[in-house]
Amino acid sequence: MRLLLSSPAPKMRHPDRPLSLSEGKWRNTCISLLPLALLATGLAPAQTTIAPASGAVTSPVTNQQTAPDAPRINLPPITPFTVPPAAPAPQLTRDEAVDASPTRSVPKGLRPDLLGFLGPYRRPTVPPLFPGAGTRLTSLVRDGKLYLTLHDALALAIENNLDVEVERYNIVLADTDLVRAKGGGSTRGIDFTIQEPENGVGGPGSPLLNTAAVSTNPVTPTVTDLTSLNSMVQAQQNLSEAGTGSAYSQGPNIPLYDPSLFAESGYLQRSNTTTLTSTTGSDAGTTTTQTGSLKYVTANVAYLQGFSTGAQIEATVNNDSSVVYGSASQYDPFATISTSSTLTQPLLRGRGRDVNLRYLHIANNNRKASRLLFEQQVLETVYGTSRLYFDLVSLGENVVVKQESLRASQKLVEDDESQVDQGTLAPIELTRARALLGSSQFDLIQAQGLYRQQEVILRDELIRTGSPVFAAQFTEIVPTDRILVPDQPDPMNVPDLIQQGLARRPDLAQAALQIKNGEISVKASRNQALPQLNLYGNVETRGSSEQAYEQLGSTGTGLPTIPQNFALGGLRTSTIYQGGIQLTLPLRNRVAQSDAARDAVQLRQAQARTEKLANQIRESIENATIAVDTAYAAYRAATTSRDYQEQLLQSERDKLSVGESTNLLVVQNETYLAQARSTEIAARSNWKKAQIDLDHAIGNLLDRNNIKLDDAISGTIDDTRR
């Protein structure tokens, strides 16, 4: 990039002669170029024209006023692209079948183990909260300083960051829901919130704020509010596509896939009474009662299990017939038993594997979504940590610049003090030099304060300061990576980048899974609006009762209902075969119809929110590419400005060597150069963060940093993959 100055440089002048109008214009023009990087958001694709002088003409190309002698900056054009037509998000091509689990957080005893039959009755235990891994940190601390590369920073954050650890537990929650659904229970859901890292103080030129903080007068420093807490703000994203209070209806009952065994046994003593009435002779009408005591051991056993078709089998065994009608004591409850076996199959409501396995399908989708949510949390953590790291790099470079400026100001004061003592310099010049020194000291203090604040924020992002695991003490973080801007940026094909983003973004992938869950719930609510029509068959021995009308399954709690024929016996010799249908016909059915309609509307809402998310991804990628181009152009402009300021400083030193300048003017130019360097540092930092923003918008930050999702889930980053 070139800076074209149409006005010739003024001739050398005597230091005591005031600046002429043209010379003042030359100096002011060069100084005005210092904060060009801060104009990045206003640069035109082809050319940007600096403020015109009076008598300007209108350019036929840009329709902007311009002066013949106005300096121009030739900027690289923004990468052209064609906006893709608005359309639903394409089918995701990413691999959603990540099966890794955070082994250090998985409950023990959740599934049957070597205890066999007793396994399901153990109380699961969850390991204590992982205190963090301090081995990596210890290896990076030397002489009380933490020497940190970006890879080490990201590895420490993924291994120890509490936001990431919370999301690991979300994976465990999804796994427990899968076990619950396999037993015939409803899902309890997962957490769809993601925590973003803290903002940090920002890079030089934008501390705490997003506006310029560069003074054009080196004697008048720019005051930064170092007490602001904006740097510690941590935002939260809710990635749920369901609105507030938009839970789907329960739908029909779920079969009890975990079989249940009911048993009851006890002791019973019965007084046996016989009444005899005489009908003949003189004793007609008299009653004779004979009373005896009969003793029994009672037993009732029932078995209940449901199946994915909606069918339910129910079997009972008891000795009630002998207890109720027997004429002799019986201590063996299984000597003369009654049995009843019933198979019931829904024909309308509750029929079919799609309806009855819906919670299992939802749990499987949530299991995939939990890993995508974890990936999104890691993505946000990598994004935030990278920005904090490179801001610290830039702030450290800015401190060095401020220290150099302070040394120059101190030397000026020392030289002026010597000249004042010798009587060759007016005391007012010493006062001016001391004012400049105070300004330089103030700038350095602010730069050092911002660096220290950024250190604390980055430290707390990487380690758990309250955990005893991190015993390695350090008082300073030394970032060892530097920001390198290429001579030529890589070309960007925006439509291809958009397609990559739509295929790679984990937040969009988990939103698509929420849509699938909504479709499953809508099918269930529509099924709930059907009449209840059950087909049943029953066989009883020693029975005397009709088949009871029972509700099948449960509402998703997994709690069975005791069969109605439990502890219900029959006659001694009867054998019963039954079969038929059971019908429940709501005559208006308004509740079920309302639930079905509401669930369908909520599904449409979720689809609209998902489509909006896809549009936001398109927009963010387009804007990120523009930001990369603009930041690169601004960096080149800031570099050019710094080059010219170096030339001005050298010119002032040359004039001083021949007695045509003063120490003050030289030091002022050194301070202007320091400002130009700070602007260049800020522009370089902005370019790097624009690159990170683009990778974040596309969703490939993990690949860029050679981070595998399986390693992140396990909590151990493999350094051999760097």
C-alpha angles and dihedrals in degrees: 000000000000132000109215114203113190095190118079120239113266120251123259113278137195113266092235094053114091120240116271121228094260092045092049090050090052093052095043091049092053092046091049089059092064099087095041091125088065089062091063095114092056102048116123120230095249111016138356120206120212118227108301125231125236117292092038122166130217119257112228090212104049098019086227127128113253137172124225092236098040115123114246133204118212107214127193110252120256111260107268119233142166116239108236116234117264107264138147115284112274123248108283115251097188122111108260095174098092103151102180118126131201095250094190090061103039115118116245121228096025093123129039113276138174091316087077111192094017093051097090091055098058116109107242115236126209118213115246120266110290106249095210136260115275100176095091093047093051092053091054099051116093127167091350094306129108109225105202135186120193091252091053090048092052092045092051091048094049093046098045112016110120094215088058090046091053089053090052088061088053088063089052090050090054091051091052090051089055091056090047092051092050088059094051100267131130121249119262093207137233134259114265097187122112126197119222119211122253118281098238123209093287128233128301112294093033108051111170089336136066095231136087118286100180121116118216089205112063092203092058110062124206111245117225122197101239091176094064116118095202088106091067097051112128115194126205128219122206107204095183112123091204117095126230110296092004101128115150120246120264097246123200123340119283121235116248101248093179105076116234128211120203121193136174130173133170149142122273131185118193129193107224113212126188121188118200120188121197114222101179141055128008091321094061111141096020119128127217119195124197116191128192136167120242123191128204142175107222125210132183123178128175135179124201131183137158132210135211093256089063093257121139130199121205126183129177134183124189144147097227093123092062092042094050100037105019120118097201134053115264125194095174105078092194097053093095110011135180120220135193127184123183132182117191126186124185114226100190120005111043096014123135141036094260091061099038096044094045096110090050090052091046091049091051091050091047089050089057090043092052090059091047090050089050089051089051090051091050089047091053091045093050090046094050095041092050091052092047091048097050091042087056089050091052094044089052091052089049091054089055091052091050091049091053090049090050092051090053091050092049091051090051091052091049092050093046092048089054092049093047090051089051091047095239096113132052114246090235088069090056089051090052091049092050090051089053090049091052091051091050091049090050092050091050093048091052092046092050092046092052090048092052092048091050090050091056093048093048092045093054090049092056105040141023102248093194095055118097089218090080097066095145106108122212132166099194139038116218112194109208100190121087134204112252119189114203121234089237122025120230114262115254126212102201098196090052091048090051092052090049091051094049090050098042108036109109093203091059091045093053090046088057089053089052088055090053090051090050091053090052091051092048091055089052094049091050089051090051089061091063122095118263108253118167130183113209141180126192137185123190133180117201087005134141107175137093120243111280119236105239135174110244124231123343140276090263100287093108090228113134127219116233110250113256093231091057107126091005115127134182143208121313099253107020122120116189131197117189137176136161147106133288119208133194110183117182105208095210105010094192097153094054092043091050092049091050092050094045093049090052090050091049089051090054089050091053091048090052092050091049091051089049089053090052090051091049090053090053091049095046092051092049092048092045091055090050090049091052092051092045094046090050091051090047091051091052090049091050090048090052091048091051091050092053092046089054089053091050091050092050090048090052091050090050090052090048090054090059095041098256097114141038136238089247093058090048093050091045089055089048088054091048088052090051089054090049090051091049089051090050091050090050091049091050090049091049091052092051092048090047088056090050090048090054093050089047092051091050092045098233100113091114092054091046089057096039093245117154117210092222090056091049091051092050089047097235121104115211108226092194089074094064 
